[in-house]
Amino acid sequence: MADGRIVEDRTPDAFFTAPESDRAKDFLSKILKH
């Protein structure tokens, strides 16, 4: 979500393997450091 609206409405697999929005890509790059 961003500013109260859903940024990506996708399956979990699609969200984690190929995010579309820059916001999701940034978020995942911060939490998936391994």
PDB file of N, CA, C, O and CB in Angstrom:
ATOM      1  N   MET A   1       0.839  -1.182   0.000  1.00  0.00           N
ATOM      2  CA  MET A   1       0.000   0.000   0.000  1.00  0.00           C
ATOM      3  C   MET A   1       0.880   1.241   0.000  1.00  0.00           C
ATOM      4  O   MET A   1       2.000   1.247   0.513  1.00  0.00           O
ATOM      5  CB  MET A   1      -0.953   0.001   1.213  1.00  0.00           C
ATOM      6  N   ALA A   2       0.340   2.267  -0.583  1.00  0.00           N
ATOM      7  CA  ALA A   2       1.008   3.560  -0.594  1.00  0.00           C
ATOM      8  C   ALA A   2      -0.060   4.635  -0.531  1.00  0.00           C
ATOM      9  O   ALA A   2      -0.935   4.707  -1.394  1.00  0.00           O
ATOM     10  CB  ALA A   2       1.909   3.732  -1.859  1.00  0.00           C
ATOM     11  N   ASP A   3       0.015   5.458   0.480  1.00  0.00           N
ATOM     12  CA  ASP A   3      -0.959   6.544   0.642  1.00  0.00           C
ATOM     13  C   ASP A   3      -2.394   6.030   0.660  1.00  0.00           C
ATOM     14  O   ASP A   3      -3.296   6.676   0.127  1.00  0.00           O
ATOM     15  CB  ASP A   3      -0.796   7.565  -0.477  1.00  0.00           C
ATOM     16  N   GLY A   4      -2.606   4.862   1.275  1.00  0.00           N
ATOM     17  CA  GLY A   4      -3.946   4.317   1.418  1.00  0.00           C
ATOM     18  C   GLY A   4      -4.486   3.582   0.206  1.00  0.00           C
ATOM     19  O   GLY A   4      -5.662   3.219   0.181  1.00  0.00           O
ATOM     20  N   ARG A   5      -3.655   3.355  -0.798  1.00  0.00           N
ATOM     21  CA  ARG A   5      -4.140   2.603  -1.963  1.00  0.00           C
ATOM     22  C   ARG A   5      -3.221   1.418  -2.227  1.00  0.00           C
ATOM     23  O   ARG A   5      -2.030   1.455  -1.917  1.00  0.00           O
ATOM     24  CB  ARG A   5      -4.224   3.516  -3.220  1.00  0.00           C
ATOM     25  N   ILE A   6      -3.787   0.381  -2.795  1.00  0.00           N
ATOM     26  CA  ILE A   6      -3.025  -0.828  -3.101  1.00  0.00           C
ATOM     27  C   ILE A   6      -2.146  -0.565  -4.316  1.00  0.00           C
ATOM     28  O   ILE A   6      -2.628  -0.142  -5.367  1.00  0.00           O
ATOM     29  CB  ILE A   6      -3.972  -2.040  -3.355  1.00  0.00           C
ATOM     30  N   VAL A   7      -0.862  -0.817  -4.160  1.00  0.00           N
ATOM     31  CA  VAL A   7       0.096  -0.570  -5.240  1.00  0.00           C
ATOM     32  C   VAL A   7       0.176  -1.771  -6.175  1.00  0.00           C
ATOM     33  O   VAL A   7       0.228  -1.605  -7.394  1.00  0.00           O
ATOM     34  CB  VAL A   7       1.487  -0.253  -4.665  1.00  0.00           C
ATOM     35  N   GLU A   8       0.186  -2.970  -5.617  1.00  0.00           N
ATOM     36  CA  GLU A   8       0.251  -4.185  -6.431  1.00  0.00           C
ATOM     37  C   GLU A   8      -0.780  -5.180  -5.923  1.00  0.00           C
ATOM     38  O   GLU A   8      -0.831  -5.476  -4.730  1.00  0.00           O
ATOM     39  CB  GLU A   8       1.678  -4.808  -6.401  1.00  0.00           C
ATOM     40  N   ASP A   9      -1.589  -5.687  -6.817  1.00  0.00           N
ATOM     41  CA  ASP A   9      -2.592  -6.701  -6.493  1.00  0.00           C
ATOM     42  C   ASP A   9      -2.259  -7.933  -7.321  1.00  0.00           C
ATOM     43  O   ASP A   9      -2.781  -8.130  -8.419  1.00  0.00           O
ATOM     44  CB  ASP A   9      -4.065  -6.191  -6.778  1.00  0.00           C
ATOM     45  N   ARG A  10      -1.376  -8.756  -6.766  1.00  0.00           N
ATOM     46  CA  ARG A  10      -0.848  -9.904  -7.499  1.00  0.00           C
ATOM     47  C   ARG A  10      -0.787 -11.113  -6.588  1.00  0.00           C
ATOM     48  O   ARG A  10      -0.987 -11.005  -5.379  1.00  0.00           O
ATOM     49  CB  ARG A  10       0.546  -9.597  -8.076  1.00  0.00           C
ATOM     50  N   THR A  11      -0.510 -12.264  -7.179  1.00  0.00           N
ATOM     51  CA  THR A  11      -0.298 -13.451  -6.356  1.00  0.00           C
ATOM     52  C   THR A  11       1.006 -13.264  -5.581  1.00  0.00           C
ATOM     53  O   THR A  11       1.881 -12.518  -6.022  1.00  0.00           O
ATOM     54  CB  THR A  11      -0.258 -14.757  -7.233  1.00  0.00           C
ATOM     55  N   PRO A  12       1.148 -13.926  -4.441  1.00  0.00           N
ATOM     56  CA  PRO A  12       2.402 -13.797  -3.691  1.00  0.00           C
ATOM     57  C   PRO A  12       3.626 -14.172  -4.529  1.00  0.00           C
ATOM     58  O   PRO A  12       4.655 -13.498  -4.463  1.00  0.00           O
ATOM     59  CB  PRO A  12       2.352 -14.669  -2.447  1.00  0.00           C
ATOM     60  N   ASP A  13       3.517 -15.239  -5.313  1.00  0.00           N
ATOM     61  CA  ASP A  13       4.646 -15.657  -6.142  1.00  0.00           C
ATOM     62  C   ASP A  13       5.040 -14.564  -7.130  1.00  0.00           C
ATOM     63  O   ASP A  13       6.224 -14.260  -7.278  1.00  0.00           O
ATOM     64  CB  ASP A  13       4.306 -16.946  -6.893  1.00  0.00           C
ATOM     65  N   ALA A  14       4.076 -13.982  -7.794  1.00  0.00           N
ATOM     66  CA  ALA A  14       4.357 -12.916  -8.759  1.00  0.00           C
ATOM     67  C   ALA A  14       4.916 -11.681  -8.064  1.00  0.00           C
ATOM     68  O   ALA A  14       5.813 -11.024  -8.592  1.00  0.00           O
ATOM     69  CB  ALA A  14       3.088 -12.550  -9.536  1.00  0.00           C
ATOM     70  N   PHE A  15       4.394 -11.367  -6.893  1.00  0.00           N
ATOM     71  CA  PHE A  15       4.868 -10.194  -6.161  1.00  0.00           C
ATOM     72  C   PHE A  15       6.337 -10.344  -5.777  1.00  0.00           C
ATOM     73  O   PHE A  15       7.130  -9.420  -5.957  1.00  0.00           O
ATOM     74  CB  PHE A  15       4.016  -9.969  -4.906  1.00  0.00           C
ATOM     75  N   PHE A  16       6.694 -11.514  -5.250  1.00  0.00           N
ATOM     76  CA  PHE A  16       8.060 -11.704  -4.775  1.00  0.00           C
ATOM     77  C   PHE A  16       9.058 -11.987  -5.891  1.00  0.00           C
ATOM     78  O   PHE A  16      10.239 -11.676  -5.735  1.00  0.00           O
ATOM     79  CB  PHE A  16       8.094 -12.821  -3.787  1.00  0.00           C
ATOM     80  N   THR A  17       8.633 -12.561  -7.001  1.00  0.00           N
ATOM     81  CA  THR A  17       9.582 -12.887  -8.068  1.00  0.00           C
ATOM     82  C   THR A  17       9.690 -11.814  -9.143  1.00  0.00           C
ATOM     83  O   THR A  17      10.736 -11.686  -9.779  1.00  0.00           O
ATOM     84  CB  THR A  17       9.193 -14.179  -8.707  1.00  0.00           C
ATOM     85  N   ALA A  18       8.635 -11.044  -9.356  1.00  0.00           N
ATOM     86  CA  ALA A  18       8.667 -10.027 -10.410  1.00  0.00           C
ATOM     87  C   ALA A  18       7.775  -8.844 -10.049  1.00  0.00           C
ATOM     88  O   ALA A  18       6.759  -8.616 -10.706  1.00  0.00           O
ATOM     89  CB  ALA A  18       8.226 -10.630 -11.755  1.00  0.00           C
ATOM     90  N   PRO A  19       8.142  -8.088  -9.012  1.00  0.00           N
ATOM     91  CA  PRO A  19       7.332  -6.927  -8.653  1.00  0.00           C
ATOM     92  C   PRO A  19       7.321  -5.909  -9.789  1.00  0.00           C
ATOM     93  O   PRO A  19       8.313  -5.748 -10.500  1.00  0.00           O
ATOM     94  CB  PRO A  19       7.858  -6.279  -7.362  1.00  0.00           C
ATOM     95  N   GLU A  20       6.196  -5.226  -9.952  1.00  0.00           N
ATOM     96  CA  GLU A  20       6.067  -4.267 -11.053  1.00  0.00           C
ATOM     97  C   GLU A  20       6.377  -2.836 -10.632  1.00  0.00           C
ATOM     98  O   GLU A  20       6.969  -2.081 -11.404  1.00  0.00           O
ATOM     99  CB  GLU A  20       4.671  -4.329 -11.626  1.00  0.00           C
ATOM    100  N   SER A  21       5.992  -2.458  -9.438  1.00  0.00           N
ATOM    101  CA  SER A  21       6.155  -1.061  -9.029  1.00  0.00           C
ATOM    102  C   SER A  21       7.533  -0.822  -8.415  1.00  0.00           C
ATOM    103  O   SER A  21       8.129  -1.718  -7.817  1.00  0.00           O
ATOM    104  CB  SER A  21       5.058  -0.667  -8.030  1.00  0.00           C
ATOM    105  N   ASP A  22       8.017   0.389  -8.573  1.00  0.00           N
ATOM    106  CA  ASP A  22       9.298   0.756  -7.973  1.00  0.00           C
ATOM    107  C   ASP A  22       9.222   0.670  -6.454  1.00  0.00           C
ATOM    108  O   ASP A  22      10.199   0.303  -5.801  1.00  0.00           O
ATOM    109  CB  ASP A  22       9.713   2.172  -8.405  1.00  0.00           C
ATOM    110  N   ARG A  23       8.075   1.005  -5.896  1.00  0.00           N
ATOM    111  CA  ARG A  23       7.905   0.953  -4.438  1.00  0.00           C
ATOM    112  C   ARG A  23       8.054  -0.481  -3.932  1.00  0.00           C
ATOM    113  O   ARG A  23       8.722  -0.712  -2.924  1.00  0.00           O
ATOM    114  CB  ARG A  23       6.524   1.521  -4.030  1.00  0.00           C
ATOM    115  N   ALA A  24       7.447  -1.435  -4.612  1.00  0.00           N
ATOM    116  CA  ALA A  24       7.558  -2.840  -4.214  1.00  0.00           C
ATOM    117  C   ALA A  24       8.990  -3.338  -4.382  1.00  0.00           C
ATOM    118  O   ALA A  24       9.499  -4.059  -3.524  1.00  0.00           O
ATOM    119  CB  ALA A  24       6.594  -3.711  -5.038  1.00  0.00           C
ATOM    120  N   LYS A  25       9.633  -2.963  -5.464  1.00  0.00           N
ATOM    121  CA  LYS A  25      11.022  -3.369  -5.690  1.00  0.00           C
ATOM    122  C   LYS A  25      11.925  -2.842  -4.580  1.00  0.00           C
ATOM    123  O   LYS A  25      12.785  -3.570  -4.085  1.00  0.00           O
ATOM    124  CB  LYS A  25      11.515  -2.866  -7.058  1.00  0.00           C
ATOM    125  N   ASP A  26      11.738  -1.598  -4.191  1.00  0.00           N
ATOM    126  CA  ASP A  26      12.530  -0.999  -3.121  1.00  0.00           C
ATOM    127  C   ASP A  26      12.273  -1.715  -1.798  1.00  0.00           C
ATOM    128  O   ASP A  26      13.212  -2.033  -1.068  1.00  0.00           O
ATOM    129  CB  ASP A  26      12.212   0.499  -2.988  1.00  0.00           C
ATOM    130  N   PHE A  27      11.004  -1.968  -1.489  1.00  0.00           N
ATOM    131  CA  PHE A  27      10.633  -2.663  -0.262  1.00  0.00           C
ATOM    132  C   PHE A  27      11.283  -4.044  -0.205  1.00  0.00           C
ATOM    133  O   PHE A  27      11.892  -4.405   0.802  1.00  0.00           O
ATOM    134  CB  PHE A  27       9.106  -2.789  -0.157  1.00  0.00           C
ATOM    135  N   LEU A  28      11.156  -4.807  -1.274  1.00  0.00           N
ATOM    136  CA  LEU A  28      11.702  -6.159  -1.292  1.00  0.00           C
ATOM    137  C   LEU A  28      13.226  -6.157  -1.209  1.00  0.00           C
ATOM    138  O   LEU A  28      13.811  -7.049  -0.594  1.00  0.00           O
ATOM    139  CB  LEU A  28      11.253  -6.886  -2.548  1.00  0.00           C
ATOM    140  N   SER A  29      13.867  -5.181  -1.814  1.00  0.00           N
ATOM    141  CA  SER A  29      15.328  -5.128  -1.752  1.00  0.00           C
ATOM    142  C   SER A  29      15.809  -4.883  -0.328  1.00  0.00           C
ATOM    143  O   SER A  29      16.922  -5.271   0.028  1.00  0.00           O
ATOM    144  CB  SER A  29      15.862  -4.035  -2.680  1.00  0.00           C
ATOM    145  N   LYS A  30      14.980  -4.244   0.486  1.00  0.00           N
ATOM    146  CA  LYS A  30      15.355  -3.962   1.875  1.00  0.00           C
ATOM    147  C   LYS A  30      15.090  -5.144   2.801  1.00  0.00           C
ATOM    148  O   LYS A  30      15.824  -5.335   3.772  1.00  0.00           O
ATOM    149  CB  LYS A  30      14.602  -2.747   2.379  1.00  0.00           C
ATOM    150  N   ILE A  31      14.065  -5.936   2.525  1.00  0.00           N
ATOM    151  CA  ILE A  31      13.727  -7.017   3.453  1.00  0.00           C
ATOM    152  C   ILE A  31      14.256  -8.380   3.027  1.00  0.00           C
ATOM    153  O   ILE A  31      14.291  -9.305   3.839  1.00  0.00           O
ATOM    154  CB  ILE A  31      12.243  -7.095   3.609  1.00  0.00           C
ATOM    155  N   LEU A  32      14.663  -8.522   1.785  1.00  0.00           N
ATOM    156  CA  LEU A  32      15.112  -9.827   1.296  1.00  0.00           C
ATOM    157  C   LEU A  32      16.626  -9.890   1.118  1.00  0.00           C
ATOM    158  O   LEU A  32      17.118 -10.420   0.122  1.00  0.00           O
ATOM    159  CB  LEU A  32      14.431 -10.148  -0.021  1.00  0.00           C
ATOM    160  N   LYS A  33      17.347  -9.358   2.069  1.00  0.00           N
ATOM    161  CA  LYS A  33      18.808  -9.402   2.005  1.00  0.00           C
ATOM    162  C   LYS A  33      19.286 -10.696   2.642  1.00  0.00           C
ATOM    163  O   LYS A  33      19.331 -10.817   3.866  1.00  0.00           O
ATOM    164  CB  LYS A  33      19.445  -8.166   2.713  1.00  0.00           C
ATOM    165  N   HIS A  34      19.641 -11.661   1.806  1.00  0.00           N
ATOM    166  CA  HIS A  34      20.183 -12.932   2.312  1.00  0.00           C
ATOM    167  C   HIS A  34      21.058 -13.587   1.283  1.00  0.00           C
ATOM    168  O   HIS A  34      21.601 -14.664   1.529  1.00  0.00           O
ATOM    169  CB  HIS A  34      19.062 -13.883   2.715  1.00  0.00           C
TER     170      HIS A  34
END
